[in-house]
Structure formats: C-alpha cells, structure tokens
C-alpha cells in the first residue's frame, strides 16, 4: 500500500476514525496508511481541520501562506491569466464577447 500523503511505500502507520464506534468497519479505513510519523501527523492536522469545519458548519480554512508563498501564487496566477487571455481574447471582458453564452470554450 502507498502512503496517503506522499505516495511512498506505507510502513505500518495508520489512522482510526474515532467518530465511529468500536467494531464499526468505518472506524478503521484501510487506505489511510502512512510511511512515517511526519506524514501521519500532517494528515491528522488536515483531517482535524476538516472534521472541525464539518462539525461547526464552516468552510475548511486555507493554508496560512508566508509572504514568499503569496508572491509565488500572485506570479503564477498572473502568468496563468495572461495565457488564458492569449488563448481566448473574449474572456478579458465577457460583456463585449461575440461568442454566444451557450457555446463552450474551445481549446486551440
């Protein structure tokens, strides 16, 4: 089996879903296995945030990005936007688009 986080070979670290009672097969998901304590801890942090969000009816929080990560995201999104605009100039200003709304976007 492969680690759920990094896809390396799993080495005996697992997960129990304590929301379900003892003896319930959903308590022991067989595909949630990990290669190391580090991957197991990363999964449990992520799963804990998700479970709390589900319990309290909130959205799952995004990562707390550093300044360097935010700059990298802006740079990537800018390049992505320029690429989309080059492929389909009508997407720059949808109000002026000559393409009918029912026509799907075509890849060139």
Secondary structure, DSSP 8 states (H G I E B T S, - for coil): -B-TTT-SB--SB----TTS-TT-GGGS-TT--BSSHHHHHHHHHHHHHHHHHHHHT---------HHHHHHHHHHHHHHHHHHHHH-GGGS-GGG--S-TTS-----
